Amino acid sequence: MQLQFLDPYRPANSTLHQMDARVKFIFAIAFILTTSLTPVGAWPVYVILFAIVFSFILVSELGVVFVLLRALLALPFVLAALPIIFTTPGAPLFSFPLGPWVMTASLYGIERFISIGLKSWLSVQAAILLASSTPFPGLLQAMRAVGIPRLLVAMFGLMWLYLFVLVDEAMRLLRARSSRSGAREIKSMSRPVGGTLAWRARVAGGMAGNLFLRGIERSDRIYVAMLSRGYNGEVRSMPQPPLSVGSWFLLGLSVSVLLIILSVGLLFWG
């Protein structure tokens, strides 16, 4: 069974896809840092940052709906910051009782909450654009090119590899269960087919334990195979060509623009 649904990369012939992975990686990190360091309530700066990321969405040809829907991944993390509304001191807006406490929302707390939500949303969009327009091996090479430690890059690569291994083993277990499970037709639907809820939980627990053992066994076989082929902690690849003059110019221009945007935000709203 194909496991391509796990890979966020979406092949295309857009300008963003053809851009050097090192340039995209550095720009994405710089964009996320700029977004996170932007002061609270700098709404014009947030608009400019959104305009930048939206322009890249259009250039990537991935589809606006595709990126924006995936960016909803930031929503649970934003909700975790909801108590900031009631714990940040400032001008009170409204209050309501909650058991023995009185929850008071402040104006500055709401500004902080909305700012955190916008920052998370914009940062996730940048990460989605990077992952969807760059193959994972290209990302690993870009990490090594910018000086990220070899051990950390190797951990990312092995984590990505064994994620597919684990899902493949889970698919095998599900196929084995389906091939050994028969369901007879019953006229009365008063009883569920397949046993009680406790029985289903026991079967699911047994499958999870089996998956864990099979995953460890298969990972050992893969690691031995990697060692026999000369693996020493770093994935070998062909040396990357130096960045072209156009790539250096694009990288310098984009980082300079982000620095100017951050400086404006810190100057007027910091």
N, C-alpha and C positions, 0 to 999 in steps of 0.2 A: 504494500500500500504506500502511495506517495505521501511524503511528509512535508511537502512544499508549503502547506498552510502555516507551518511554524516559522518560515523564513519571511522576515518583513521586507526583504528586497523585492522590488517590482521592476523588472527590466523594461527599458524604454530607450529611445534615441534622443532624449531631450538634452539641452545644454547642461543642465545640472548633472545628469548621469555621466556625461562625457568629461566633466571637470575632474581634475586630479583629486584623489581621495585625501591627500594631505591638506590641500587647500580647504576642502569641505570640512574636514575634521577640526582644523584650527579655527575656522570661521564659526562653526557651530559652538565650540567651547567658548570662544570670545563673545558670541551672542548671548549664551546662557549666563555668563558672568556679568555682562552688561545689564541684562534683565534683572538678575538677582541683586545687583548693587544699586539699581535705580531707587531713589528715595520714595517713600510712601506718598501717594497723592500726586505724583508727577504725571497727570493724565495726558498732557500733550506728548510726553516722551513715550508713554505706552502706545499712543496712536501711531507714532513714527515707527516704533519697533514692530507693531502689527503690520504696518504697511510694508516693511522690509520682508517679513516672513511670508506675507501674503503674495508679494511679488515672486518670491522663490517658489511658492506653491504653484503659481501660474506657469512659471518657467519649467517646472519639473514635469508637467503633463501627467501628474498623478491623479488629479481631480480634487477640487476643493472639498467636496463632500467626503472623500476618502480620508483626507488629512484631518479635517475638522471633527469627524466622528471618532477617529482614533485618538484625537487630543482630549476627548472626554475621559481618558484614563486618569487625568489629573483631578477629576472631580472628587473621588474619595479622599485624597490627600488634602484637598481644599476644605472639605467638611471637617477634617480633624482640627483645623484652625478656627472653627466656629466659636470656641470659648473666648477667643481674643476680643470679640465684640463686647463681652460683659466683664472682662478682667482689665481692660485698658482704661486708665483714667482719662477723663475728658468731659466735655459738656454732655450731660445726660439727655437722651432723646425719649426713651420710654422705659418703663419698669413693669415687671410682673412677678407675682410670688411663685416660688418653686419649693414647696415644702416649708422648711424653717428658714429658707433664704429668700432674699429679694434680688432678682436679677435685673441689673440696670445696664442698658446699652448706651454706649457713648458714641459721639460722632467720630472721634478719632479712631475708636475701635472698629467701626464700620469701614472707615477709610483703609485701615490696615488689612482688614479681612478681604476687601475687594482688591486691594493691591496684591496681596498674596495669591488670590485666585487668578488675576491677570498674569502675574509673573509665572506661575505654574503652567498656565495654559500656553503662553508664548514659548516657554522653554520646552514643553513637550512637543509642540509643533516643530521646533528646530530639530529635536532629536528624531522625530518621525521622518522628517525630510532627509536627514543624514542616513538613517538606517534603510530607508526605502529606495534611495538612489545610489547606494554604495554596497557592493557585495561584502559579506563579513570578512573574508580574507583580506580585502582591500582595507577595511577598517583596522585589522590587526597590523598590517604593514604601516598604515598611517600612525598608529600608536607608537610603534617602534621608531619610526622616522622622527617623531617629535621628542623622543627621549624618555618615554614611559618605561619603567623598569621591565626587564625581560621576564622576570617571574610573574609580574602582574599580567602582562600580555599573554603569557602561557596559561595562566589561570582562566582568563577570559576565553581563550581558544578551546581549552579542554571542557569548560563549562558548556560552551556552545555545542561541542561534539557530543558530549554525554547526554545532553538534553534530547537529541535525536535518538540516541541509543536507548534511553529510558522509554521514550514514547513508542519506539519500535517494539520493545519488549511488551509494553502494555497492549499494543495492538495484537500481538501474538496471543497473549493471554485471553483477550476478548474473543478472538477468532476460535481459540480452542474451547472456550466456554460455550460459544454459540453452536459449534459442531457437535458438542456432547449434550446439548440441552434440547429436549423436545417438549412442546406444549400441546396438550390434548384439548380439544374443544369441550367446553362445559356450558351446559344450558343455563345454569344459574351463575350469575356473577357475584354471588354473595361472598365467595372466597377468592382471594387473589391467586393468580397462577404463579407458581414458583415458590410457595411457602410463605411463612409469616415474615414480619418485618425483622424479627430477631434472627431468623434463618438467613435472610438476605444480608443483614449486617455481618453475620459470621462468615458467609461466603466472601463478601467484599473484603473483610479483614484478612482472610486466608489468601486472597488474590494479591492484596497489598504486600503481605509478607513474602509471597512467592516472587512478586515483581522486584522487591528489594534484593533478594538473594540472587535472582537471575541477572539483575543489573550489575551487582558486584562481580559475579562470575564473568560476565561478558566484558566488563571494563578491564578486568585483569587480563583477559585474552588480548584485548586491543592494546593494552599497554605493553605487554610482552612483544606483540608484533611491531609496535613502534620502536622499542629498544633494539630489536633485531635489525631494524632499518636505519640505525644510527641516531635515534632521537636522544638528545642530551639536554632537554629543557627548553629548547627554542625551535620553532617550526622554521625549516629552511625554505628560502624562496630566492628567486632571482633578484639580483640587486636592482633597486629602483633607479630610473634615470633621474638626473637632477631636474629641479623645477625649471621650467622655461621662463623667459623674461616676462611673458604675458601672465603666467601664473604668479610670479613674484609681484608684479604690478597689481593684479587683482587682489592678492592677499593683503598687500600693504594698504591699498585703497579701502578695502572693506574694514580692516582693523582700525584704520584712522577714522573712518566715519563712525564706528562704534565708540571710539574714545571721545570724539566730539559730542556725540549724543549723551554719553555718560557724564561728561564734564558739564554740559548744559543742565542736565538734571540735578547734579550735585550743587551747581552754582545757584540755581533759582529755587530749588525745593529741598535742598539738603539742610 
